Amino acid sequence: MHGLYLLWWVQEKHVPVAVVAVLLAAGDLAITALEIPTGWLADRFGHRVSLIAGSLTQAAGMVFCWLGEGVVGLLSAILLVALGDTLRSGADQALLYRSCLALEREPDFQRIESRSRSLQLVALVAFILAGGAIVETWGFAAGWMTEAAVSVVGVAIAWAMREPPPGVGESAGDAATSADARSSPLSTLNVDTFLRLIAPAALLGATTGAMAFVAQTSGETDPGRMTMLVAVITLAEAIGAAVAARLAPSVRSQMVLGGLGATVAIAGLALPASFVPAVIALSCLEGVVQPLRAAAIQRVAADHVRARAASVASACDKAAATIALVVAGSVPRLR
């Protein structure tokens, strides 16, 4: 239902467009605010537990999207989805990295993360198309039932996972100081290095999202062309994620990719004819930069702050994207 939820709320549930926009913005703010607390919970009580709780909350959110009525129902659904997303965010990368350490396969983390992200994006395109076909054939109720069922499958998958033993990959020195350091997600990281790790990807993602928003809301086009544009943008990101498996994660690579993204964005804004190709190129670069950043963060984070470190990066992404979308929404539209 990723491509149909706005249609559902506005046309089927009769929620005013302005109200939907405000509530979606509230959901983005909730994600930004919840990222770090839920990252702490994952580090404190277990990454597998956090994934299970996030998938259960996601399933509940899908039911509220389907059965909720009016503004209260929509707000409840949005907040549940936001909570589910943040419970899983960071915990998934931390659990994967610690599992690789436990199996003495740490170099495989980046390859698995890159390929998983690529497959996730390709699957998203397939799910969007499948959701449209289900709704066209059997109606919205069938679409929401399928969405909720898929979320329950996610619960089962998370339940089947295993949590590596505590302290995997943590040195004796880290273990000795971890009790005093648990209060800060950046306690064992160099703050300057961490900021240089997360900022380029956050800015690149925000720029990509804003320019894609402008591309989708400028001028007039038919639904078929718009669907194709969204599919191409998503597939470009998937290709970038696949390429990331062959690159080295580092602060330098993040800075280089961020600078390349800024150059592409400037070119797209300066030359209107190259705007859409620039959006596609930026999406590909975002696909490259995200798995590389995930690997770099996990390699510099101590074992007891892995989920929080990833959650801080995700919170920065969401904050930057929200600001960029507000700016993009005020830009005059051209044909």
C-alpha positions, 0 to 999 in steps of 0.5 A: 500500500506504499503507493496508495495510502494517500489515496486511501486516506483522502478519497476513501476516509475523507480526511482533508488533504491539509490535515493529512499533510500536517499529520505526515509531518508530525510523523516525520518529527516523531521519527526524529524524536524517537530514533535515539531513545529507541536506539538506547532501548535496543542496546539495553534490552537486545537488538532482536527484542527491538526488531520483534517489538518494531514488527509487532508495532508495524503490524498494529499500525497497518491495522490502524491505517485500515480500520482507523477513522478520522483524524484520531485514527490517522494520527494513531496509525502514523505514530504507530508506524513511526514507532515501529520504524524507529524500533527497527532502525539501528537495531537491524544493523547492530544485530547483523554486525554483531552476528558477523563478528560472532561468526568471525565474518566481519568483512561480510557485513558491508556486502550483506548490508549492500545487497540487502538494501538493493534487494529491499528497494527492488522488492519495494517496486514489486510491492508497489505494483502488486499493491495496485493490482490487488486493490484494483482487483479486490479492493482496498480491504484486500490490500490492507489485509495483505499489508498487515499479513506481510507485517506479521511475517516480519514478526515471525522472521524477527522471532527466529533470529538469534542474539549474539552474546554480549560484548562480541568484538569489544576489547577488554578496555572497552568492556572495562569502561562501558559501564560508565559510557552507556549514557551517551550514544557517542561516548566511545566515538570521536565526535568530529569523525562521527559527524563527518561520517553521517553528515554527507549521507544526510545532506545527500539524502535530503537533496535527493528527496527534495529534488525528487519531490520537485520532479514529481510535482512540477508541470503536468504528467500522466500516472503512467509516466509518474509511476515510471519515474518513481520506479526508475529513481528507486531502481537507481538507488538499488543499483547504487546499493549493489555497487557499494558492496565493492567499495571501501567504507571510510570518512573519505569515501563519504566526503567524496560521495557527498561532494560528487552529489553536490556537484550533480545537484548544482548541475541539475539546478543550473540546467533544467534539461538535466534536472530529472537525470540529475535526480536519478544520478543522486538516487544512485549515489544515495544507494552507494553512500548509505551501506558504506556509512552503515559499515563505517559506523559499526566499525567505529562504534563500541558494542554497547552503543551500536544501535544508538550510533546508527539511530543518531545517523538515521535521526540526522537523515530524517531531520535534514530530509524534513527541512529539505522537503519544506524548502522544496514545497515552497519552490515555484513549479515549472513545466 
